[in-house]
Structures are given as structure tokens and as C-alpha cells.
Amino acid sequence: MAKLFFTIALCFIVLLSHGQPKVFTSRDSINAYCDKVMQTFEKAKYSDAIQLFRQRSVMDTLTINNIDKTMNEQMEALKPYYKQVVGFEFLEEKPIKNTVVRRRYLLKFENYFLTVDFFLYNNGTGWTVSNFNYRDDPKELF
């Protein structure tokens, strides 16, 4: 009986800890993480990039699953027009004090581009990814 209780308790703890986003202790570490996600997008591994994002985001699982599904469907549909991914560039970082930061990247294709934004939040003890989006609207850049 004690083994069963211990096993159930251990599983419960693992499930709870898995659902908690891992906090970055420095701005450099969360910036490197955003770069890593973009490097994965650059390889056209959209689901892998979303899985990296899932590990560190406070967004709920259903939302992240929807982003994954939608992004893969859209990238497949746009491939004849945008062609292949050719790289990415970091464009800008807009901080609000040391609490909220938007990091903007440009995901470059042969024929077009997407802007990719990461919204980062510092609660005073560490940084988390609070939101993420991508767009093909050039108005956002100017």
C-alpha cells in the first residue's frame, strides 16, 4: 500500500512540475531561448519550434496546440507562394522597464516574410514567455 501511495504521489508531483513553465533567471538566457526557437523555425521545423515554446510558455496547452496545428497548415498552404525559409533576423526589442519585453524577429522566405513576436514577462524573480504571435502584415514594421 505504501508503494502504491508513493507511486501515485510521485506521478502527481511530476505532472504538476511538468505543467509549470520554467523561469529564466536572466534576460540573456531568455533571449538565447527566443533565438533557439527562431533557429528551429529557420529549419522549417514548425512543430519542433512550438514544442520548444511549450516548455517555457505560460500559455495554456490548448492554445499552444492550436498554434501548432494552424501554423503547420498555413505554412503548407503558403509554401507555393512564399517558397522555402532562407533565414531569420532579429529586428528589435521593446522593453517596458524591466517587466515586459517584446522581441521581434523577421522569418525570411524566398518570396516573402513573417514577423514573429515573443512577449516576455519578468515577475521580479525570473522571466517567462507570456505570449507569441506571427504575422505577414508589413504595416507592423513601420
Buried (B, 14 or more C-beta within 10 A) or exposed (E): EEEEEEEEEEEEEEEEEEEEBEBBEEBEEBBEBBBEBBBBBBEBBBEBBBBBBBEBBEBEEEEBEEBBEEBEEBBEEBEEEBEEBEEBEEEEBEEEEEEEBBBBBBBBBEEEBBBBBBBBBBEEEBBBBBBBEBEBEEEEEE
